[in-house]
Structures are given as structure tokens and as C-alpha cells.
């Protein structure tokens, strides 16, 4: 028998409480995404172009998308090897993209079982049924090292949207103090007033839901803002499919309305994709390598606890974020809405992924009160219920402490064993639904909160900074933790907790460095 190679980090378990009810239908046709090795690891580029260092953004040597594909895409020989493998296994190559290092294969369940050494089962779970697998994935021995990840065999939901609708009946500790429009928050956070996002593109990743242009027109007209240009890019057969305000539409509209209100002349491109590990990855790589729309900043408001991900998934997503950094694309990610447990009911601490990637700007949440249109009277850690309505944050159990956090005072994890790791979040912004954002969703005017709002808040600010500076800021983290310390570019949040972690002066695992001071950030980055 020919040798087989096990894909490192591919081991998967059934969802807790799920029951296997039998084999997946053998003749069902499914698609999987293979991630291939790079010609040269992207880390090499980041080590030489300053993208991962405390280097002034204007002095970083970002790669163009064409340069990146040529140096760090998949090798043509490897792509040919996968095509030959597919033919031998009765699979069809649906798409092959060297820049994204991705090949999409289609075939029957039985063909997938044979090709990847799995036994796909149908599972029933309280959250719904799904096609899944347990154990590891393998490929023929001659593809060892060529294939770094296989995604799509298992189609369980990958992530949750991190928004919350303001509902006093949920038992929040406080009544709504005051909600804000995004432009009102921009004033309080002193965003640049002579910038509108012109020349920039904000990418938004959505794993469901949709938007109605009529709602957007009504919303922006109410703010006295011309409609931003909003475009949908459909990934992996997804659709822009709006239904009602209690669905993922809430996430989609919140993201578009916040980003669009802050940077109304930026192009807004929404990448819709299925809520699966493969769909999420494909949307990220599509956005990062989009040579048509060319987003300079990407907002992600979906995630799940690290414990819910495979190692191969976190590794490949992080490599996609490294690619973004090498090309000067900033990735803003919501840190989660369920406090230091991240919604996992095991009594332990968890952080949310992809916010825990060291190559994204992780965005935590605050509760903000204002005494006037331009003055913040109070801003503390968002916590209306430590496990149900509070900012995510903590210490990664997967990613090591990045060098840029070495002097930030990141504590060891509050969990058993007290391990060191990547501290989350990096920054914060208003997220408490009780002091939330005025939005319009499916014909309803509502108030939403959650760290979901903070990712597009920072994405909008990054678009303004990029416009004013004349170049992309890229991965902000090394600069935030380096030369910007002490320059007042963020409002330090020193009061409150998210369960197991408390705020303090300087960086903390609840709100990072704090909420933005846009004008000071622009000044610091421009000198």
C-alpha cells in the first residue's frame, strides 16, 4: 500500500453533545479547499520589509499583490501535482489560485473519503445538523509538505457574529444611557475631520446575512451622508441574503453602516461566504489578495474560542494575515462578547480567534458616557454580565507572546498552568449595547453593541489615516506597542473587568491600550 502523510494539526473532534447518525451520503458532491506551501515563507518578507517591526509606515517596503504572488504564492509544480492527484482520485479542480495558495476540489463524499483518509458522518446537534469528521486528514506520501491544510470536509458552523442588540429585558445591569451614531463617536474619539476615506477600500467579511440597499439609503440619508459605494463579492456560492433583524443581517448592516458613516468616500466591499472553516478562510484570502478592489483594511466581526478550532485552521488563517501585513493591509478583528470565558461553559478562560492572531488588530469593548458632543465623561471596560455581555480578552493558548508585546506587561493566562501567550485585545472602543450604535436593519431602527462594532470603527479610522498619510499603516501592532507608547494615541481604560482579567494603567487584557484618539494617532504616525 502506498504511504500516506498525515496533515499536521488536522485532528478534529465531534461537537460536544453531537450524535453521529450515520455515514454522509456517498453520492453527495462537496467542495474542499487545499492550502499549499508557499514558494518562500511570507515571514521572510516581513523580516526584511519592516512590515512586522516598529518601523514608520512610510518607511515600510510593502509588497504589491503581484510581487507577493510571484515570491510567496504557490509553485506551479505543486499546483500541477494537485491537479494530477485530483484526477487520480476522481476529483475535479474547480479553482486554482497561486497567489492565495488555494486549490478548490469537487467530488463525491466517497471520493473525498478515499482521497483524504476520512470517514465523513452526518451529525445531529442542538445547534443543527452538520457533515463532520473525527481524527486526522491524510494525503498520499508524495504530497507530504505540499498540502498544508484541507478545509471543507466538515461543514459545522465555524464562528459567531459578535454583535448584541440592546434589550433591557436581558437583565443588563444598566438601562440605556445614550446611544450614538458613528459620526458622534468619531467626534468623541477625535477622528480626523478633513478626511472621508477617498481612495481607500474597506473589506468586510460576512459569514451569513445580507443587506438591503434601501435600508442603507435611508440610514445614510438620516445622517446627512451620501450613500457610500457598497459592493458584494460572493465567495464559495454564498449570497447576499437579507431576512430579518434578528439574523446575521444585524452583523452585516452594523459593519457597513459604521464603516460607511466614518469613511463615506471609501469603497465598501462585502465578502459573503458560508459559515464554515473553508468558507471563512476562502473569504479572508479572497479579500487579502483581491487585485480588483484592493482593500487597504479589512474588518472581521466573527469568531469563536480557540478551543473550537483545529491547529491547521489557526495556522493557515494566521498565514493569510501575515500575507496581509506584508502587503500593508490592516486586519481589524472583534475580540468577542462573552468575557474571559469567550462563551465556553467549562469554567476556564478562553480567547477568541481570529482576534488572537498576532497579525491582526484585536478590538475589545468599552462602556462610554459623554458629557457633550466632544467630551467623554466616563469610559470603562464593557461588562454587563461577565459571561453573556462583556468584552473578550485574555491570553492565547495557541499563539506565543509576540516580540512586540514583550514589554507590555502581558500576564500569564489566568487559567490552570498560567502559560504565557499572545495578549488580547490590542485596542478598544465603545461596545456596550447600553451605550451602543444607532443602526438600521431590515426596516427597523435599532441600537446594537458588541465588539462587532469596534472592528469597523477601527477599520474606518484606518481608512482615514491611510488617506491622510498617503500610504497604508499596515500592521499597527508593533508601532502601538513600540514608538507610540506614551504619545496619548489611545484613551487608557483603567476601570472594570471582563471576568478573570481587570483593567489597569497601560495595556491590559480587557481593552488593550484603550480607545482611539484619532487626531493624536494621525499626528504620531505622520511624524
C-alpha positions as semicolon CSV with decimal commas, in nm:
position;residue;x (nm);y (nm);z (nm)
1;X;0,000;0,000;0,000
2;X;0,128;0,347;-0,090
3;X;0,240;0,557;0,204
4;X;0,015;0,826;0,348
5;X;0,108;1,159;0,506
6;X;-0,098;1,297;0,794
7;X;-0,168;1,671;0,771
8;X;-0,022;1,823;1,090
9;X;-0,284;1,983;1,314
10;X;-0,579;1,833;1,128
11;X;-0,721;1,631;1,417
12;X;-1,084;1,711;1,484
13;X;-1,346;1,602;1,737
14;X;-1,723;1,598;1,713
15;X;-1,908;1,889;1,871
16;X;-1,981;1,821;2,237
17;X;-2,322;1,659;2,259
18;X;-2,335;1,574;1,887
19;X;-2,457;1,232;1,780
20;X;-2,338;1,056;1,464
21;X;-2,650;0,924;1,290
22;X;-2,475;0,750;1,002
23;X;-2,238;0,798;0,710
24;X;-2,272;1,110;0,499
25;X;-2,450;1,035;0,172
26;X;-2,187;0,874;-0,051
27;X;-2,301;1,042;-0,375
28;X;-2,333;1,395;-0,234
29;X;-2,098;1,635;-0,415
30;X;-1,893;1,861;-0,192
31;X;-1,606;2,106;-0,233
32;X;-1,287;2,130;-0,031
33;X;-1,011;2,390;-0,023
34;X;-0,648;2,279;-0,015
35;X;-0,386;2,523;0,110
36;X;-0,045;2,463;-0,043
37;X;0,302;2,556;0,076
38;X;0,447;2,891;-0,031
39;X;0,744;2,922;-0,265
40;X;0,911;3,123;0,010
41;X;0,755;3,167;0,357
42;X;0,593;3,508;0,396
43;X;0,778;3,552;0,725
44;X;1,091;3,609;0,517
45;X;0,932;3,912;0,352
46;X;0,807;4,052;0,682
47;X;1,155;4,020;0,829
48;X;1,306;4,233;0,553
49;X;1,040;4,490;0,460
50;X;0,969;4,620;0,810
51;X;0,602;4,519;0,799
52;X;0,625;4,338;1,134
53;X;0,859;4,584;1,307
54;X;0,824;4,916;1,487
55;X;0,904;5,086;1,159
56;X;0,732;5,405;1,048
57;X;0,461;5,300;0,799
58;X;0,601;5,538;0,540
59;X;0,936;5,358;0,554
60;X;0,800;5,006;0,527
61;X;0,857;4,835;0,193
62;X;0,519;4,675;0,141
63;X;0,486;4,424;-0,140
64;X;0,232;4,477;-0,414
65;X;-0,015;4,195;-0,464
66;X;0,169;4,099;-0,783
67;X;0,505;4,092;-0,605
68;X;0,362;3,884;-0,324
69;X;0,212;3,628;-0,563
70;X;0,540;3,595;-0,752
71;X;0,754;3,546;-0,441
72;X;0,521;3,385;-0,187
73;X;0,241;3,221;-0,384
74;X;0,213;2,850;-0,463
75;X;0,464;2,695;-0,701
76;X;0,337;2,591;-1,046
77;X;0,483;2,242;-0,997
78;X;0,284;2,199;-0,674
79;X;-0,035;2,314;-0,846
80;X;0,027;2,058;-1,120
81;X;0,083;1,786;-0,858
82;X;-0,255;1,864;-0,702
83;X;-0,423;1,853;-1,044
84;X;-0,275;1,507;-1,105
85;X;-0,380;1,393;-0,757
86;X;-0,735;1,517;-0,821
87;X;-0,760;1,330;-1,149
88;X;-0,636;1,008;-0,991
89;X;-0,893;1,041;-0,711
90;X;-1,192;1,122;-0,936
91;X;-1,199;1,481;-0,814
92;X;-1,241;1,795;-1,024
93;X;-1,031;2,111;-0,993
94;X;-1,287;2,391;-0,956
95;X;-1,042;2,672;-0,891
96;X;-0,665;2,707;-0,866
97;X;-0,515;3,031;-0,732
98;X;-0,139;3,060;-0,692
99;X;-0,149;3,392;-0,503
100;X;-0,392;3,255;-0,244
101;X;-0,210;2,918;-0,240
102;X;-0,554;2,762;-0,273
103;X;-0,699;2,484;-0,486
104;X;-1,070;2,402;-0,466
105;X;-1,161;2,042;-0,548
106;X;-1,506;1,897;-0,606
107;X;-1,619;1,538;-0,579
108;X;-1,849;1,290;-0,411
109;X;-1,836;1,218;-0,041
110;X;-1,697;0,874;-0,116
111;X;-1,422;1,017;-0,335
112;X;-1,331;1,262;-0,058
113;X;-1,322;0,981;0,198
114;X;-1,082;0,788;-0,023
115;X;-0,865;1,087;-0,118
116;X;-0,817;1,222;0,234
117;X;-0,837;0,912;0,452
118;X;-1,151;1,016;0,639
119;X;-1,497;0,875;0,706
120;X;-1,747;1,158;0,680
121;X;-2,050;1,121;0,904
122;X;-2,378;1,305;0,945
123;X;-2,422;1,451;1,293
124;X;-2,718;1,584;1,488
125;X;-2,657;1,859;1,741
126;X;-2,870;2,102;1,940
127;X;-2,749;2,382;1,712
128;X;-2,837;2,188;1,396
129;X;-2,714;1,902;1,179
130;X;-2,378;1,900;1,006
131;X;-2,146;1,683;0,799
132;X;-1,838;1,609;1,002
133;X;-1,531;1,404;1,064
134;X;-1,317;1,294;1,356
135;X;-0,948;1,214;1,366
136;X;-0,692;1,337;1,116
137;X;-0,669;1,403;0,741
138;X;-0,408;1,237;0,522
139;X;-0,283;1,266;0,164
140;X;-0,058;1,044;-0,048
141;X;0,303;1,044;0,068
142;X;0,428;1,224;-0,243
143;X;0,223;1,530;-0,136
144;X;0,391;1,548;0,206
145;X;0,482;1,910;0,269
146;X;0,294;2,026;-0,041
147;X;-0,052;2,027;0,119
148;X;-0,056;2,223;0,445
149;X;-0,429;2,222;0,511
150;X;-0,755;2,069;0,388
151;X;-1,080;2,251;0,465
152;X;-1,445;2,186;0,383
153;X;-1,481;1,817;0,461
154;X;-1,651;1,925;0,783
155;X;-1,924;2,189;0,741
156;X;-2,015;2,269;1,102
157;X;-2,054;2,646;1,172
158;X;-1,710;2,800;1,220
159;X;-1,784;3,125;1,401
160;X;-2,040;3,351;1,564
161;X;-2,112;3,717;1,493
162;X;-2,004;3,941;1,781
163;X;-2,292;4,188;1,794
164;X;-2,563;4,234;2,057
165;X;-2,897;4,405;2,018
166;X;-2,986;4,635;2,305
167;X;-3,259;4,459;2,501
168;X;-3,319;4,581;2,859
169;X;-3,515;4,264;2,931
170;X;-3,197;4,058;2,901
171;X;-3,112;4,159;3,256
172;X;-2,830;4,400;3,183
173;X;-2,717;4,586;3,492
174;X;-2,788;4,930;3,346
175;X;-3,053;5,091;3,134
176;X;-2,955;5,256;2,807
177;X;-2,766;5,571;2,900
178;X;-2,728;5,704;2,548
179;X;-2,678;5,552;2,207
180;X;-2,459;5,709;1,943
181;X;-2,438;5,747;1,569
182;X;-2,097;5,654;1,425
183;X;-2,021;6,022;1,340
184;X;-2,098;6,115;1,702
185;X;-1,845;5,859;1,822
186;X;-1,596;5,990;1,565
187;X;-1,624;6,332;1,730
188;X;-1,576;6,189;2,078
189;X;-1,274;5,990;1,959
190;X;-1,142;6,293;1,767
191;X;-1,122;6,127;1,426
192;X;-0,965;6,342;1,151
193;X;-1,234;6,581;1,026
194;X;-1,074;6,663;0,691
195;X;-1,073;6,305;0,563
196;X;-1,352;6,093;0,418
197;X;-1,180;5,771;0,307
198;X;-1,132;5,879;-0,054
199;X;-0,908;5,640;-0,244
200;X;-0,948;5,364;0,015
201;X;-1,133;5,034;0,011
202;X;-1,268;4,873;0,328
203;X;-1,324;4,499;0,303
204;X;-1,582;4,337;0,532
205;X;-1,603;3,959;0,589
206;X;-1,954;3,822;0,647
207;X;-2,043;3,458;0,717
208;X;-2,414;3,499;0,653
209;X;-2,695;3,751;0,629
210;X;-2,725;4,032;0,382
211;X;-2,805;4,397;0,325
212;X;-3,086;4,586;0,156
213;X;-2,974;4,893;-0,043
214;X;-3,296;5,073;0,053
215;X;-3,207;5,041;0,423
216;X;-2,860;5,179;0,358
217;X;-3,003;5,473;0,164
218;X;-3,244;5,555;0,446
219;X;-2,975;5,521;0,713
220;X;-2,714;5,739;0,547
221;X;-2,972;5,998;0,442
222;X;-3,070;6,025;0,808
223;X;-2,708;6,105;0,891
224;X;-2,683;6,359;0,610
225;X;-2,421;6,143;0,438
226;X;-2,418;6,048;0,071
227;X;-2,452;5,675;0,014
228;X;-2,112;5,502;0,017
229;X;-2,038;5,269;-0,271
230;X;-2,117;4,920;-0,140
231;X;-2,038;4,609;-0,343
232;X;-2,093;4,240;-0,266
233;X;-1,835;3,976;-0,359
234;X;-1,978;3,624;-0,334
235;X;-1,736;3,353;-0,217
236;X;-1,798;2,976;-0,230
237;X;-2,153;3,009;-0,368
238;X;-2,269;3,239;-0,086
239;X;-2,531;3,507;-0,147
240;X;-2,629;3,849;-0,018
241;X;-2,940;3,713;0,151
242;X;-3,114;3,953;0,392
243;X;-3,401;3,816;0,601
244;X;-3,475;3,986;0,935
245;X;-3,312;4,196;1,205
246;X;-3,260;3,901;1,440
247;X;-3,043;3,718;1,188
248;X;-2,686;3,775;1,070
249;X;-2,831;4,076;0,884
250;X;-2,768;4,265;1,208
251;X;-2,397;4,198;1,177
252;X;-2,383;4,288;0,810
253;X;-2,569;4,617;0,849
254;X;-2,378;4,718;1,163
255;X;-2,046;4,665;0,986
256;X;-2,144;4,851;0,668
257;X;-2,314;5,138;0,848
258;X;-2,032;5,201;1,096
259;X;-1,752;5,181;0,838
260;X;-1,951;5,371;0,576
261;X;-2,051;5,652;0,811
262;X;-1,691;5,705;0,923
263;X;-1,532;5,683;0,577
264;X;-1,818;5,764;0,337
265;X;-1,600;5,806;0,028
266;X;-1,423;5,474;0,075
267;X;-1,541;5,182;-0,134
268;X;-1,707;4,920;0,087
269;X;-1,668;4,563;-0,038
270;X;-1,858;4,292;0,149
271;X;-1,724;3,938;0,104
272;X;-2,012;3,699;0,171
273;X;-1,916;3,338;0,241
274;X;-2,063;3,026;0,406
275;X;-2,014;2,994;0,781
276;X;-1,766;2,707;0,761
277;X;-1,394;2,684;0,825
278;X;-1,335;2,661;0,449
279;X;-1,570;2,948;0,369
280;X;-1,416;3,179;0,629
281;X;-1,063;3,104;0,507
282;X;-1,161;3,147;0,142
283;X;-1,321;3,485;0,214
284;X;-1,013;3,606;0,400
285;X;-0,771;3,501;0,126
286;X;-1,004;3,637;-0,143
287;X;-1,015;3,977;0,028
288;X;-0,644;3,991;0,110
289;X;-0,542;3,904;-0,247
290;X;-0,824;4,093;-0,424
291;X;-0,638;4,267;-0,704
292;X;-0,955;4,432;-0,837
293;X;-1,097;4,606;-0,530
294;X;-0,766;4,616;-0,339
295;X;-0,888;4,666;0,019
296;X;-0,638;4,853;0,236
297;X;-0,815;4,750;0,557
298;X;-1,040;4,452;0,636
299;X;-1,295;4,427;0,916
300;X;-1,388;4,090;1,072
301;X;-1,660;4,071;1,337
302;X;-1,693;3,692;1,353
303;X;-1,500;3,444;1,564
304;X;-1,502;3,157;1,809
305;X;-1,295;3,039;2,104
306;X;-0,953;2,899;2,014
307;X;-1,061;2,565;2,162
308;X;-1,313;2,527;1,878
309;X;-1,052;2,547;1,601
310;X;-0,809;2,294;1,459
311;X;-0,441;2,377;1,465
312;X;-0,425;2,363;1,084
313;X;-0,703;2,623;1,063
314;X;-0,545;2,871;1,303
315;X;-0,208;2,826;1,131
316;X;-0,343;2,885;0,781
317;X;-0,562;3,180;0,881
318;X;-0,263;3,337;1,053
319;X;-0,051;3,288;0,742
320;X;-0,319;3,474;0,545
321;X;-0,297;3,758;0,798
322;X;0,081;3,759;0,761
323;X;0,032;3,798;0,387
324;X;-0,195;4,096;0,453
325;X;0,068;4,256;0,676
326;X;0,338;4,206;0,413
327;X;0,120;4,394;0,164
328;X;0,025;4,673;0,406
329;X;-0,333;4,558;0,464
330;X;-0,464;4,614;0,818
331;X;-0,696;4,345;0,963
332;X;-0,930;4,461;1,243
333;X;-1,099;4,178;1,436
334;X;-1,363;4,175;1,711
335;X;-1,235;4,021;2,037
336;X;-1,564;3,859;2,144
337;X;-1,866;3,944;2,357
338;X;-1,862;3,683;2,634
339;X;-1,591;3,800;2,869
340;X;-1,286;3,599;2,967
341;X;-1,469;3,267;2,913
342;X;-1,543;3,357;2,548
343;X;-1,871;3,173;2,588
344;X;-1,720;2,831;2,662
345;X;-1,906;2,673;2,953
346;X;-1,616;2,480;3,105
347;X;-1,522;2,722;3,382
348;X;-1,192;2,805;3,210
349;X;-1,058;3,116;3,039
350;X;-1,054;3,138;2,660
351;X;-0,975;3,395;2,393
352;X;-1,145;3,439;2,059
353;X;-0,990;3,351;1,726
354;X;-0,911;3,506;1,478
355;X;-0,867;3,802;1,716
356;X;-0,588;3,609;1,891
357;X;-0,371;3,604;1,578
358;X;-0,065;3,824;1,642
359;X;-0,102;3,962;1,289
360;X;-0,439;4,131;1,340
361;X;-0,554;4,433;1,539
362;X;-0,774;4,275;1,809
363;X;-1,058;4,508;1,913
364;X;-1,207;4,494;2,263
365;X;-1,502;4,682;2,411
366;X;-1,582;4,967;2,648
367;X;-1,885;5,136;2,800
368;X;-1,877;5,504;2,706
369;X;-2,061;5,803;2,852
370;X;-2,033;6,157;2,717
371;X;-2,099;6,494;2,881
372;X;-2,106;6,679;2,548
373;X;-2,066;6,614;2,178
374;X;-1,689;6,629;2,212
375;X;-1,617;6,522;2,570
376;X;-1,607;6,170;2,713
377;X;-1,714;6,177;3,078
378;X;-1,652;5,811;3,151
379;X;-1,514;5,508;2,970
380;X;-1,473;5,173;3,144
381;X;-1,448;4,807;3,049
382;X;-1,771;4,680;2,894
383;X;-1,918;4,424;3,133
384;X;-2,294;4,393;3,173
385;X;-2,262;4,025;3,261
386;X;-1,924;3,854;3,263
387;X;-2,026;3,552;3,053
388;X;-2,308;3,698;2,845
389;X;-2,234;4,063;2,768
390;X;-1,873;4,166;2,823
391;X;-1,563;4,227;2,617
392;X;-1,348;3,931;2,527
393;X;-0,983;3,934;2,622
394;X;-0,710;3,732;2,783
395;X;-0,406;3,528;2,685
396;X;-0,385;3,295;2,386
397;X;-0,335;2,927;2,448
398;X;-0,206;2,877;2,092
399;X;-0,004;3,179;1,982
400;X;0,319;3,261;2,164
401;X;0,383;3,606;2,308
402;X;0,484;3,816;2,004
403;X;0,804;4,017;2,032
404;X;0,614;4,345;2,009
405;X;0,431;4,259;2,335
406;X;0,748;4,173;2,527
407;X;0,742;4,499;2,728
408;X;0,364;4,543;2,752
409;X;0,323;4,356;3,080
410;X;0,105;4,081;2,936
411;X;0,025;3,850;3,229
412;X;0,034;3,474;3,212
413;X;-0,304;3,315;3,149
414;X;-0,549;3,315;3,440
415;X;-0,614;2,951;3,357
416;X;-0,456;2,644;3,511
417;X;-0,084;2,632;3,446
418;X;-0,052;3,006;3,397
419;X;0,102;2,992;3,050
420;X;0,240;3,291;2,863
421;X;0,098;3,382;2,523
422;X;-0,031;3,649;2,289
423;X;-0,230;3,907;2,485
424;X;-0,575;4,008;2,356
425;X;-0,702;4,270;2,269
426;X;-0,475;4,542;2,129
427;X;-0,723;4,833;2,133
428;X;-1,085;4,900;2,219
429;X;-1,388;5,119;2,154
430;X;-1,748;5,166;2,260
431;X;-1,923;4,826;2,257
432;X;-2,176;4,814;2,542
433;X;-2,525;4,778;2,389
434;X;-2,648;5,013;2,664
435;X;-2,429;5,285;2,509
436;X;-2,442;5,137;2,163
437;X;-2,471;5,234;1,799
438;X;-2,782;5,356;1,617
439;X;-2,831;5,126;1,318
440;X;-3,099;5,037;1,067
441;X;-3,161;4,670;0,990
442;X;-3,437;4,530;0,769
443;X;-3,658;4,835;0,808
444;X;-3,606;4,872;1,185
445;X;-3,414;5,144;1,368
446;X;-3,225;4,966;1,647
447;X;-2,936;5,001;1,890
448;X;-2,656;4,746;1,863
449;X;-2,339;4,690;2,060
450;X;-2,069;4,428;2,082
451;X;-1,707;4,420;1,978
452;X;-1,850;4,367;1,629
453;X;-1,896;4,742;1,620
454;X;-1,539;4,812;1,727
455;X;-1,377;4,629;1,436
456;X;-1,545;4,850;1,170
457;X;-1,491;5,154;1,396
458;X;-1,116;5,098;1,383
459;X;-1,133;4,995;1,016
460;X;-1,299;5,326;0,935
461;X;-1,030;5,512;1,128
462;X;-0,754;5,322;0,947
463;X;-0,909;5,420;0,612
464;X;-0,895;5,786;0,719
465;X;-0,536;5,751;0,839
466;X;-0,431;5,584;0,514
467;X;-0,591;5,866;0,316
468;X;-0,429;6,143;0,519
469;X;-0,085;5,981;0,534
470;X;-0,081;5,887;0,167
471;X;0,031;5,533;0,243
472;X;-0,112;5,233;0,431
473;X;-0,040;5,194;0,801
474;X;-0,045;4,814;0,766
475;X;0,008;4,608;1,081
476;X;-0,026;4,868;1,356
477;X;0,058;4,639;1,646
478;X;0,440;4,673;1,655
479;X;0,404;5,053;1,642
480;X;0,128;5,067;1,905
481;X;0,342;4,863;2,144
482;X;0,660;5,048;2,044
483;X;0,712;5,408;1,940
484;X;0,351;5,516;2,007
485;X;0,361;5,427;2,377
486;X;0,325;5,741;2,586
487;X;0,207;5,961;2,298
488;X;-0,158;5,967;2,402
489;X;-0,284;5,798;2,086
490;X;-0,537;5,598;2,289
491;X;-0,757;5,667;2,591
492;X;-0,627;5,438;2,864
493;X;-0,909;5,242;3,029
494;X;-0,824;5,172;3,392
495;X;-1,155;5,066;3,548
496;X;-1,354;4,744;3,519
497;X;-1,302;4,377;3,435
498;X;-1,420;4,110;3,193
499;X;-1,441;3,829;3,445
500;X;-1,094;3,691;3,511
501;X;-0,895;3,997;3,400
502;X;-0,902;4,357;3,522
503;X;-0,817;4,689;3,362
504;X;-0,509;4,878;3,474
505;X;-0,287;5,164;3,363
506;X;-0,121;5,081;3,032
507;X;-0,204;4,769;2,836
508;X;-0,447;4,518;2,987
509;X;-0,633;4,202;2,871
510;X;-0,971;4,380;2,869
511;X;-0,923;4,686;2,649
512;X;-0,562;4,663;2,532
513;X;-0,417;5,014;2,504
514;X;-0,768;5,163;2,508
515;X;-0,997;5,351;2,272
516;X;-0,865;5,572;1,990
517;X;-0,766;5,936;1,985
518;X;-0,774;5,976;1,609
519;X;-0,605;6,315;1,583
520;X;-0,314;6,217;1,807
521;X;-0,277;5,886;1,626
522;X;-0,260;6,066;1,292
523;X;-0,005;6,313;1,426
524;X;0,213;6,040;1,575
525;X;0,206;5,831;1,258
526;X;0,276;6,134;1,042
527;X;0,596;6,240;1,219
